[in-house]
């Protein structure tokens, strides 16, 4: 079986990101109030020739001219119902999508301060949240124009803006002007370096490497990474085929709290490591990390930040370079340089590090054969005001994240409940949560820093740094599916 | 209430022991209650929980009625299992999160009982990836099994299918039944206060809706430890 994919039939945000070219994004949270208007809008958005209705961006290759704007939609289960999808078809969608994000809370770690009953509008009324439209644009004016157009057909329940940032935006103005690409997120890390790559548009199985993924990773109706396993394509085929699912998350990051914790951890390490300090930060190690001689505490903070993430804040994988970040790699070469690494034992990257838990690559995992099967596409953009640790504030800021895959249960939820929290993928971390984004409490949190001699030092007492402030599971329909939805006749 | 209870209380408390009342309750009282105040069948398997110690080791009690309810049918099921036992055990080993699993037949039901780490859906999905083709043979012996064969093409459906046949686990604290019933009826848990003296009725009606069930979450000899942690500790290779 080797079907070739028609890129004109796919929504564009599944196989590629827009952030490199379009640095502003707006999410519109929509309710269907006038069914006729909603269907008319969807029908017209496919062709995109009707004045006042944006065209849905497909996966078709951009020729020389890059677009000024990209527009895509996701539909919740409630949205499919509101658009009049027949019950027989609704019954063929997977249970996690039907239940919706709020009812999957315990699996996702959305309890305590992250519980859905604390989420602000429009996420407090999942029954009314029908569609999420995403606008990427070169400037704010375009975002406003498209929002106006969409609001003619739907009731806009809420709006969220986000934009790409440089290191100066997330780590303070002292970092300005060193030419870093605008892929920084709060906590200071470069983001979106590793993504499954779809460099073949047929169903032929690609080589089993970590960065080449079969289409079934993100598209319904294609072979997946699990041998012989196909996910159910919702019926009718016109609706389900080449669709995808998205977990949209509003993730507030306690940026100030994270920096404060790094201070605390560095101080503790200075006091407690004693003779073992050489195994974490050798003499003059701070210079390699980018500090002046003697700035030991600053360097220790960066080591903690790097080991907790699995990457130094500029993106250098700890697995490749445990003692310092690698500087001076040209921007265009960074993605490749920062992606070429392995967790083959013995690895210099702690097993509990964020990026190793969420994507264990070739490292040994308890669930043999699951190394790559839970991979998904991530598209995120930071929201909220810029942050400067020298002038900290406690404004809400964080990430608007999209976690895209053909099966929410097998990918997003599987990572969230067993690996990110609980740490079931490796016996050394089982029972512990992800240090960066896990559902931690200071009473029980722990993270083992890896020293050069293979021993570890256990850090404890860090709080939950990331809180869920909203979200929804959406279905990302193909273009034929959007046409199907626009032509429904019921009600 | 035991001290100073009046004759009427003592009489009411003795009712469940009286033969005439047992008949009356079976034929009239319980069916009447169930008709007036029905309780939905509660879902099987362990409930999601926050604490790792509770959610780490979990129990599955999968009950699958045999198609052929006769000694011949039971023998056929036994044959399918024994012919494939090596592959089944290898598959379970590859899932990596299973402490114990065994098959038994009780009253023409083929049962698979297992203790596994972590999430139910991940367990079943990984199990099917490992030995879906072998399990298809087992499913051909049980009622409703044909709906999910081949399992590798029906992973989502099969997970739901197993969940539906996994025994309801009665909460360890009896009063927790109220919140579960509220949730199943789409109400916020304990939004209306429940009276303690309604507990017996709530329990009886629930056990009418879920005639087979597991009594509580079960005992664990080494709670909070995963299979891989134990294998690692004893140098067995995980």
Interface residues (C-beta under 8 A of the other chain):
Chain A: X94 X95 X106 X107 X111 X226 X227 X228 X229 X230 X231 X232 X365 X366 X367 X368 X369 X370 X373 X407 X409 X410 X413 X414 X417 X418 X421 X422 X424 X426 X427 X428 X430 X431 X439
Chain B: X48 X49 X50 X52 X53 X55 X56 X94 X95 X96 X97 X117 X118 X119 X121 X122 X125 X126 X128 X129 X130 X132 X152 X153 X154 X155 X156 X157 X159 X160 X224 X225 X226 X227 X228 X229 X231 X232 X238
